Amino acid sequence: MPKKPRHLIKTIYTADPRAHVYNGKIYIFPSHDIDAGIPEDDTGSHFDMRDYHVYSMEDPEGDVIDHGVALDIKDVPWARRQMWSNDVACKNGTYYMYFPAKDQNDIFRIGVAVSDKPEGPYKARPEPMKGSFSIDPSTFQDDDGTHYIYFGGIWGGQLQRYKTGKYEPDDALRKPTEPAICAKVARLSGDMLEFAEPPRDVVILDAYGTPLKTQDENRRFFEAPWMHKYNGKYYFSYSTGNTHLLCYAVGDNPYGPFTYQGVVMTPVVGWTTHHSIVEYKGKWYLFHHDSKVSGGKTWLRSMKIIDLNYRSDGSIETIDGNADE
């Protein structure tokens, strides 16, 4: 079974950790929680993050280096507030940070910032990606070098406002027996700055090949999409949101469809669940967060690491999200 989890940073609050191996190290790209004094609401206004720090580690049990502020909202011309979960991809020695923020109309867009080092600093482009929307961008590089971006989150993440394919101020989900709202995926352009194609639905199927329904809150997608590859299969993992599970589904290509397989991690202390999965020196790790350090304040989270194990059939052993350190 996996070892006990480890909180990585306790000097500031960090959440939504996206981890990649660059230059022989693990780099972690979390959001930076602050106590903004904003009352909690269903749209997540109390998550009023304003900058990003980047962290690195050469040993999952060793020191974690804080490289400081990599990007601040004051340096993003189009962004008004709420810089939520980000991720960073690398191509030809250049690093591209993909991040969501609300624009001047309070609509989430996805921006790109560029650096020649994984730790930054990053310089934001003056406009968000064309046609971008919602939150939680994550990147995946396939074996052939193609880069993909996955994104989306319902409720505060506004994904439900695009049910017709364009933005509408309608926060209703689909009907309980209708197919659930899906995360999105798109191949990135050659210059890594735009979508190379219209985003597609990331469809999750049950064991009978039927798309999961809106009412299936223990299995359907809510937010925090992540893609990794194991033994030639594509593993799409995500948070179920209000049921607080990390789940995964498996497919044969980056677009899916993906067949639901099970739970990666049970609920943590705190409302949100957000993660990444990475291989480093022959072992697999789950990066995630909880609110234990802040005494259960849902908007003040701290990132963690724990071993992730596969069974011989490729299934993932479920991790106890409330395990003690």
Phi, psi and chi 1 to 4 in degrees:
 res  aa     phi    psi   chi1   chi2   chi3   chi4
   1 MET       -  158.0  -66.3  -62.9  -68.5      -
   2 PRO   -61.3  151.5  -21.9   32.6      -      -
   3 LYS   -66.9  171.6  -67.4  180.0 -179.2  179.0
   4 LYS   -68.4  151.7  -68.7 -177.2  178.2 -178.7
   5 PRO   -72.0  162.5   27.7  -35.6      -      -
   6 ARG  -134.1  124.7  172.6 -166.5  174.2 -161.1
   7 HIS   -71.2  131.8  -81.7  106.2      -      -
   8 LEU   -90.9  -35.3  -65.0  175.5      -      -
   9 ILE  -137.6  129.8  -65.4  -67.9      -      -
  10 LYS  -124.4    4.4  -65.0 -176.2  178.8 -179.8
  11 THR   -83.2  -31.8   52.1      -      -      -
  12 ILE  -136.0  172.5   64.5  173.2      -      -
  13 TYR   -95.7  127.9  -67.9  107.4      -      -
  14 THR  -131.2  140.7   54.0      -      -      -
  15 ALA  -141.8  173.1      -      -      -      -
  16 ASP    54.2   48.9  -46.7  -39.5      -      -
  17 PRO   -71.6  123.6   28.1  -35.7      -      -
  18 ARG  -107.0  121.3  -57.4  -59.6 -154.3  179.3
  19 ALA  -116.9  141.0      -      -      -      -
  20 HIS  -142.6  157.6  -66.3  -85.2      -      -
  21 VAL   -99.6  115.6  177.5      -      -      -
  22 TYR  -129.7  134.8  -65.1  134.2      -      -
  23 ASN    55.0   37.0  -55.8  -33.9      -      -
  24 GLY    77.4    6.7      -      -      -      -
  25 LYS  -124.3  160.5  -57.7  177.4 -175.9  179.0
  26 ILE   -87.3  122.6  -61.9  175.6      -      -
  27 TYR  -106.2  136.1  -79.4   87.3      -      -
  28 ILE  -118.2  130.9  -45.8  163.3      -      -
  29 PHE  -119.1   88.3  -53.2   96.7      -      -
  30 PRO   -97.3  169.8   35.9  -32.6      -      -
  31 SER   -83.9  166.3   54.5      -      -      -
  32 HIS  -120.6  101.1  176.1 -163.7      -      -
  33 ASP   -72.8  141.0  -78.2   -8.0      -      -
  34 ILE  -135.0  158.4   59.8  172.0      -      -
  35 ASP   -92.2   93.3 -163.3  -16.4      -      -
  36 ALA   -85.6   -3.3      -      -      -      -
  37 GLY    73.7   20.2      -      -      -      -
  38 ILE   -97.7  129.1  -62.4  172.4      -      -
  39 PRO   -59.5  147.4  -21.9   33.0      -      -
  40 GLU   -65.3  141.3  -68.2 -173.2   67.2      -
  41 ASP  -149.3  174.6   62.0   28.7      -      -
  42 ASP   -73.5  -13.5  -72.1  -20.7      -      -
  43 THR   -95.9    0.5   64.0      -      -      -
  44 GLY    77.1   26.1      -      -      -      -
  45 SER   -59.8  -26.8  -63.0      -      -      -
  46 HIS   -73.3  -12.2   47.3  -60.8      -      -
  47 PHE   -90.4   77.7  -65.8  105.6      -      -
  48 ASP  -104.5   56.2 -168.2   25.9      -      -
  49 MET   -70.1  147.0  -64.0   89.3  100.4      -
  50 ARG  -128.5   -7.4  -59.6  168.4 -172.9  168.7
  51 ASP  -156.5  173.4   62.9   25.2      -      -
  52 TYR  -125.9  135.1  -62.4  115.1      -      -
  53 HIS  -102.9  155.7  -75.7 -124.0      -      -
  54 VAL  -119.7  140.6  174.3      -      -      -
  55 TYR  -125.5  155.0  -62.5   84.8      -      -
  56 SER  -141.3  157.2   67.2      -      -      -
  57 MET  -153.6  142.3   54.9 -161.4  -54.9      -
  58 GLU  -100.9  -11.7  -63.2 -173.6   55.1      -
  59 ASP  -141.3  122.6 -179.7  -11.1      -      -
  60 PRO   -58.9  -16.4  -27.3   37.3      -      -
  61 GLU  -108.5    6.2  -62.4 -178.0    5.4      -
  62 GLY  -105.2 -158.5      -      -      -      -
  63 ASP   -67.6  148.6  -66.0  -22.1      -      -
  64 VAL  -114.2  123.4 -177.9      -      -      -
  65 ILE   -95.0  126.2  -54.4  -58.9      -      -
  66 ASP   -92.5  115.0 -177.7  -10.7      -      -
  67 HIS   -88.3    6.6  -64.6  -80.3      -      -
  68 GLY    84.1 -169.2      -      -      -      -
  69 VAL   -71.7  123.4  174.3      -      -      -
  70 ALA   -96.6  -28.1      -      -      -      -
  71 LEU  -158.4  136.1 -179.2   66.1      -      -
  72 ASP  -119.3  145.2 -168.3  -68.6      -      -
  73 ILE   -62.1  -26.6 -163.2  166.5      -      -
  74 LYS   -66.3  -16.5   70.3  178.8 -171.8  -63.2
  75 ASP  -101.8   12.8  -62.4  -41.5      -      -
  76 VAL  -112.7  103.0 -177.6      -      -      -
  77 PRO   -56.0  -35.4  -24.5   34.1      -      -
  78 TRP   -91.3  -12.1   59.9  -92.1      -      -
  79 ALA   -90.5  138.7      -      -      -      -
  80 ARG  -103.7  -45.4  176.8  170.1  175.9 -107.0
  81 ARG  -164.8  169.2   62.8 -177.8 -178.5  129.0
  82 GLN    61.1   73.2  -67.9  179.7  -74.7      -
  83 MET   -84.5   96.8  -69.4  174.7   68.4      -
  84 TRP   -89.6 -156.6  -73.2    6.2      -      -
  85 SER   -56.1  132.5  172.8      -      -      -
  86 ASN  -119.1  172.6   75.6  107.1      -      -
  87 ASP  -152.3  162.1 -164.9   16.1      -      -
  88 VAL  -131.9  131.6  169.4      -      -      -
  89 ALA  -113.9  157.7      -      -      -      -
  90 CYS  -124.8  134.8  177.2      -      -      -
  91 LYS  -143.5  124.3 -177.7  175.7 -178.7  179.5
  92 ASN    52.5   40.2  -62.7  -28.4      -      -
  93 GLY    80.4    3.9      -      -      -      -
  94 THR  -110.5  142.6  -60.0      -      -      -
  95 TYR  -112.0  136.0  -63.5   84.9      -      -
  96 TYR  -122.1  116.3  -58.6   85.9      -      -
  97 MET   -95.1  126.2  176.3 -178.5  -75.3      -
  98 TYR  -107.6  126.8  -57.7   89.0      -      -
  99 PHE  -144.7  146.1   62.6   95.4      -      -
 100 PRO   -96.4  152.2   35.0  -32.2      -      -
 101 ALA  -161.7  157.3      -      -      -      -
 102 LYS   -83.6  135.5  -75.7 -176.3  174.7  176.2
 103 ASP   -82.3 -169.8   65.0   12.7      -      -
 104 GLN   -66.4  -15.3  -57.9  -54.6  -44.9      -
 105 ASN  -100.1   10.8  -63.8  -46.7      -      -
 106 ASP    63.8   30.8 -111.9   13.5      -      -
 107 ILE  -107.8  130.4  -61.8  174.0      -      -
 108 PHE   -68.6  131.9  -90.7  116.0      -      -
 109 ARG  -126.4  169.9  -51.5  -67.4 -175.0 -169.3
 110 ILE  -115.1  124.4  -63.1  172.5      -      -
 111 GLY  -104.2  169.0      -      -      -      -
 112 VAL  -128.7  135.6 -172.7      -      -      -
 113 ALA  -128.6  149.8      -      -      -      -
 114 VAL  -125.7  143.6 -177.5      -      -      -
 115 SER  -148.5  160.5  177.6      -      -      -
 116 ASP   -96.3    6.1   58.9    1.6      -      -
 117 LYS  -138.8  144.6  -61.8 -178.7  -66.4 -175.7
 118 PRO   -62.1  -29.4   18.3  -29.9      -      -
 119 GLU   -83.6   -6.5   63.6  -92.0   28.8      -
 120 GLY    83.4 -165.0      -      -      -      -
 121 PRO   -70.1  157.6   27.3  -34.9      -      -
 122 TYR  -108.2  143.0  -74.2   81.6      -      -
 123 LYS  -107.8  120.3 -179.1  174.4  178.1   55.9
 124 ALA   -78.1  142.3      -      -      -      -
 125 ARG   -71.7  152.5  -70.2  172.6   57.0   79.9
 126 PRO   -69.4  -18.9   21.8  -32.5      -      -
 127 GLU  -130.4  154.2  -58.7  -69.9  -20.2      -
 128 PRO   -70.8  169.9   24.7  -32.5      -      -
 129 MET   -61.3  138.1  -61.0  173.6   75.6      -
 130 LYS   -61.9  129.9  -61.5 -178.5 -175.2   70.0
 131 GLY    75.9   10.3      -      -      -      -
 132 SER   -83.7  155.5   65.0      -      -      -
 133 PHE  -162.6  167.3   55.0   94.8      -      -
 134 SER    65.3 -153.5 -161.9      -      -      -
 135 ILE  -135.6 -175.5   61.6  168.2      -      -
 136 ASP    57.9   49.5  -68.6   -6.7      -      -
 137 PRO   -65.9  138.5   26.6  -35.7      -      -
 138 SER  -138.5  151.0   68.8      -      -      -
 139 THR  -115.6  152.7   62.6      -      -      -
 140 PHE  -144.3  129.4  169.2   70.9      -      -
 141 GLN  -107.3  119.1 -177.9  179.3   -0.9      -
 142 ASP   -79.0  172.6 -151.7  -12.2      -      -
 143 ASP   -63.2  -24.9  -62.3  -24.5      -      -
 144 ASP   -86.8    5.1   64.3   -1.8      -      -
 145 GLY    91.5   -6.3      -      -      -      -
 146 THR   -70.5  136.0  -55.9      -      -      -
 147 HIS  -103.3  137.9  -70.4  -96.2      -      -
 148 TYR  -125.3  153.5  -60.9   85.8      -      -
 149 ILE  -123.7  130.6 -175.6  167.5      -      -
 150 TYR  -110.5  145.1  -63.7   80.0      -      -
 151 PHE  -160.8  168.8   62.4   94.4      -      -
 152 GLY   128.4  145.8      -      -      -      -
 153 GLY  -162.7  133.3      -      -      -      -
 154 ILE   -88.8  176.5   61.7  175.5      -      -
 155 TRP    61.4 -114.3  -69.3    3.5      -      -
 156 GLY   -59.9  -23.3      -      -      -      -
 157 GLY   -80.4   -4.5      -      -      -      -
 158 GLN    70.3    5.8  -59.2 -179.1  -15.0      -
 159 LEU   -60.2  -33.4 -174.8   59.6      -      -
 160 GLN   -66.7  -15.2   71.7  -79.0   -2.6      -
 161 ARG   -79.8   -1.2  -61.8 -175.4 -179.1 -176.7
 162 TYR  -113.8   28.0  -66.5   84.0      -      -
 163 LYS   -60.7  -30.3  -66.6 -174.6  -70.2  -69.0
 164 THR   -94.6    1.3   63.5      -      -      -
 165 GLY    96.9   -8.0      -      -      -      -
 166 LYS  -137.9  162.1   62.3  180.0 -179.5  178.8
 167 TYR   -68.5  129.5  179.9   86.2      -      -
 168 GLU  -139.2  138.9  -63.6  177.2   -5.5      -
 169 PRO   -76.2   52.9   29.6  -35.3      -      -
 170 ASP  -118.7  111.1  171.4   16.1      -      -
 171 ASP   -91.6    5.1  -81.4  -35.5      -      -
 172 ALA   -69.9  139.5      -      -      -      -
 173 LEU   -79.3  176.0  -58.1 -177.7      -      -
 174 ARG   -69.7  165.8  -69.2  174.1  178.1  159.3
 175 LYS   -62.9  152.7  -65.7  179.3 -179.7  178.3
 176 PRO   -51.9  -36.7  -27.7   36.2      -      -
 177 THR   -94.3    1.9   57.1      -      -      -
 178 GLU   -86.4  158.3  -69.6 -178.9  -19.3      -
 179 PRO   -55.7  138.6  -27.4   36.1      -      -
 180 ALA   -65.9  153.4      -      -      -      -
 181 ILE   -63.2  137.1  -67.4  171.1      -      -
 182 CYS  -104.1  153.5  -63.6      -      -      -
 183 ALA   -63.4  169.7      -      -      -      -
 184 LYS  -120.0  153.1  -57.2  -66.2 -176.1  179.4
 185 VAL  -140.4  143.7   57.4      -      -      -
 186 ALA  -149.0  145.1      -      -      -      -
 187 ARG   -72.1  141.8 -177.5  167.6   46.7   84.3
 188 LEU   -86.4  149.8  -74.8  165.8      -      -
 189 SER   -65.7  165.4   59.3      -      -      -
 190 GLY   -59.6  -32.3      -      -      -      -
 191 ASP   -88.7    1.7   63.9    6.3      -      -
 192 MET    70.2   10.7  -58.1  -70.2  -77.0      -
 193 LEU  -103.6  -12.8  -58.8  177.1      -      -
 194 GLU  -144.1  168.8  -57.8  -71.6   -8.5      -
 195 PHE   -69.3  137.7  -61.3  146.5      -      -
 196 ALA   -87.7   -4.7      -      -      -      -
 197 GLU  -161.9  161.9   59.0 -171.7   -3.3      -
 198 PRO   -62.4  137.4  -20.7   32.2      -      -
 199 PRO   -59.6  143.3  -24.2   35.0      -      -
 200 ARG  -111.4  158.3  -48.8 -176.9 -167.4 -174.1
 201 ASP   -70.4  138.6  -78.6  -11.0      -      -
 202 VAL   -95.4   95.7  180.0      -      -      -
 203 VAL   -85.0  130.3  177.6      -      -      -
 204 ILE  -108.9  126.7  -56.8  171.7      -      -
 205 LEU  -106.1  154.5  -52.1  173.9      -      -
 206 ASP   -84.4 -175.8   64.7   16.8      -      -
 207 ALA   -65.0  -16.4      -      -      -      -
 208 TYR   -98.8    5.3  -57.2   99.5      -      -
 209 GLY    83.6   16.7      -      -      -      -
 210 THR  -101.7  132.4  -57.1      -      -      -
 211 PRO   -57.8  140.5  -26.2   35.8      -      -
 212 LEU   -61.4  146.9  -62.2 -176.3      -      -
 213 LYS   -94.6  161.9  -55.5  -67.6 -166.0  -63.7
 214 THR   -56.6  -39.1  -59.6      -      -      -
 215 GLN   -73.0  -10.1   65.2 -169.9    6.7      -
 216 ASP   -85.3   68.6 -165.7  -11.0      -      -
 217 GLU   -72.6  -13.3  -63.8 -176.3   -8.8      -
 218 ASN   -85.1   -9.2  -75.8  -36.1      -      -
 219 ARG  -131.8  -26.2  -62.7 -167.1  -63.8  175.7
 220 ARG   -75.3  159.4   59.0   93.2 -179.8   95.1
 221 PHE   -70.0  141.7  170.0   81.7      -      -
 222 PHE  -124.2  -51.2 -175.9   96.4      -      -
 223 GLU  -165.5 -177.3   63.1 -175.5    1.5      -
 224 ALA    61.4   52.6      -      -      -      -
 225 PRO   -68.8  144.9   28.2  -35.4      -      -
 226 TRP  -148.7  141.2 -179.2 -100.7      -      -
 227 MET  -122.6  134.2  175.0   61.7   65.0      -
 228 HIS  -143.0  166.8   76.1  -80.5      -      -
 229 LYS  -120.5  136.8 -159.5  169.9 -176.8 -179.7
 230 TYR  -143.7  123.2  178.2   75.3      -      -
 231 ASN    50.7   43.2  -78.3   -7.3      -      -
 232 GLY    80.7   -2.9      -      -      -      -
 233 LYS  -104.5  152.0  -65.9  -71.1 -173.5  178.4
 234 TYR   -99.2  121.7  -63.8   82.2      -      -
 235 TYR  -107.0  113.1  -75.8   63.7      -      -
 236 PHE  -100.6  117.0  178.0   71.3      -      -
 237 SER  -118.6  157.0   50.4      -      -      -
 238 TYR  -168.9  168.4   55.5   94.7      -      -
 239 SER   -99.7  143.0  169.7      -      -      -
 240 THR   -89.4    1.8   61.3      -      -      -
 241 GLY    72.1 -106.6      -      -      -      -
 242 ASN   -69.0  -11.8   54.3  -54.9      -      -
 243 THR  -102.0   -1.8   51.8      -      -      -
 244 HIS    64.4   32.4  -43.0  -60.8      -      -
 245 LEU  -108.9  149.8  -60.9  168.9      -      -
 246 LEU  -100.1  122.0  -78.3 -179.3      -      -
 247 CYS  -121.2  170.4  -66.3      -      -      -
 248 TYR  -146.3  155.6   74.7  105.6      -      -
 249 ALA  -138.2  153.5      -      -      -      -
 250 VAL  -123.5  140.4  175.6      -      -      -
 251 GLY  -141.3 -177.0      -      -      -      -
 252 ASP  -105.4   -1.9  -65.9  -37.6      -      -
 253 ASN  -155.8  168.1   66.0   79.0      -      -
 254 PRO   -65.8  -20.4  -18.6   30.9      -      -
 255 TYR   -90.1  -18.3  -65.6  110.2      -      -
 256 GLY    86.9 -163.8      -      -      -      -
 257 PRO   -69.0  164.5   28.3  -36.2      -      -
 258 PHE  -119.0  138.4  -59.6   91.1      -      -
 259 THR   -99.0  126.4  -58.6      -      -      -
 260 TYR   -57.4  137.6  177.6   85.7      -      -
 261 GLN  -120.3  -37.1  -62.0  -63.3  -45.1      -
 262 GLY   161.3 -163.2      -      -      -      -
 263 VAL  -102.1  127.3  174.4      -      -      -
 264 VAL   -78.7  -45.6  176.1      -      -      -
 265 MET  -148.6  139.0 -171.4  172.6   66.6      -
 266 THR   -78.5  171.5   59.7      -      -      -
 267 PRO   -57.7  146.0  -29.1   37.0      -      -
 268 VAL  -102.1  172.8  -59.1      -      -      -
 269 VAL   -71.2  124.8  172.3      -      -      -
 270 GLY   111.9  157.5      -      -      -      -
 271 TRP   -72.9  -43.7 -160.4   93.8      -      -
 272 THR   -87.7  154.1   65.9      -      -      -
 273 THR  -134.1  126.8  -58.9      -      -      -
 274 HIS  -155.6  143.8 -160.7  117.1      -      -
 275 HIS  -157.1  178.8   70.8  -61.4      -      -
 276 SER  -154.5  159.2   56.5      -      -      -
 277 ILE  -127.1  128.8  -64.7  169.8      -      -
 278 VAL  -143.9  147.2   66.7      -      -      -
 279 GLU   -99.2  136.7 -177.6 -176.5   17.1      -
 280 TYR  -146.6  119.7 -176.8   63.3      -      -
 281 LYS    52.1   44.9  -64.0 -176.4  177.5  179.3
 282 GLY    82.5    1.6      -      -      -      -
 283 LYS  -122.8  155.2  -63.7 -172.1   66.4  174.7
 284 TRP  -108.5  143.6  -72.4   87.1      -      -
 285 TYR  -134.3  147.0  -60.8   93.9      -      -
 286 LEU  -107.5  122.3  175.0   75.7      -      -
 287 PHE   -98.9  134.9  -71.6   80.8      -      -
 288 HIS  -154.2 -165.4   59.1  -66.2      -      -
 289 HIS  -149.5  164.0   66.3 -129.1      -      -
 290 ASP  -150.5 -178.4   66.5   19.1      -      -
 291 SER  -112.4   23.5  -63.1      -      -      -
 292 LYS   -64.5  -42.1  -74.4 -175.3  176.6 -179.8
 293 VAL   -61.8  -36.0  173.9      -      -      -
 294 SER   -88.4    5.9   68.6      -      -      -
 295 GLY    77.3   25.1      -      -      -      -
 296 GLY    96.2    6.5      -      -      -      -
 297 LYS   -71.5  116.8  -65.7  179.0  179.8  178.3
 298 THR   -64.4  -23.9   59.4      -      -      -
 299 TRP   -95.5    3.1   64.0   95.5      -      -
 300 LEU  -125.4   93.2  -64.5  176.6      -      -
 301 ARG  -111.7  162.8  -59.1  156.9  -66.3  177.5
 302 SER  -134.6  131.1  -61.4      -      -      -
 303 MET   -77.7  152.2   62.5  179.4  177.1      -
 304 LYS  -138.9  167.2  -53.5  174.1   75.7  171.5
 305 ILE  -135.0  147.1 -175.8  175.4      -      -
 306 ILE  -153.3  151.3 -168.9  170.3      -      -
 307 ASP   -61.8  145.2  -70.3    3.1      -      -
 308 LEU  -121.2  130.7 -178.6  134.4      -      -
 309 ASN  -121.5  143.8  -65.5  -39.1      -      -
 310 TYR  -106.3  145.7  -61.2   88.7      -      -
 311 ARG   -82.3  171.5  -59.4 -177.6 -176.2   92.6
 312 SER   -63.7  -24.3   58.5      -      -      -
 313 ASP   -88.0    4.8   63.3   -1.7      -      -
 314 GLY    91.3   -6.0      -      -      -      -
 315 SER   -74.5  156.6   61.5      -      -      -
 316 ILE   -97.7  133.1  -65.6  173.7      -      -
 317 GLU   -69.6  129.5  -67.1 -177.1    0.3      -
 318 THR   -68.1  134.4  -60.2      -      -      -
 319 ILE  -100.4  138.6  -63.5  168.4      -      -
 320 ASP   -77.3  110.3  179.5    0.3      -      -
 321 GLY   -69.4  -11.9      -      -      -      -
 322 ASN  -112.4   19.2 -157.0   24.3      -      -
 323 ALA   -66.2  144.3      -      -      -      -
 324 ASP   -78.3  153.9  -67.3  -31.8      -      -
 325 GLU   -71.7      -  -71.1 -170.2   72.9      -
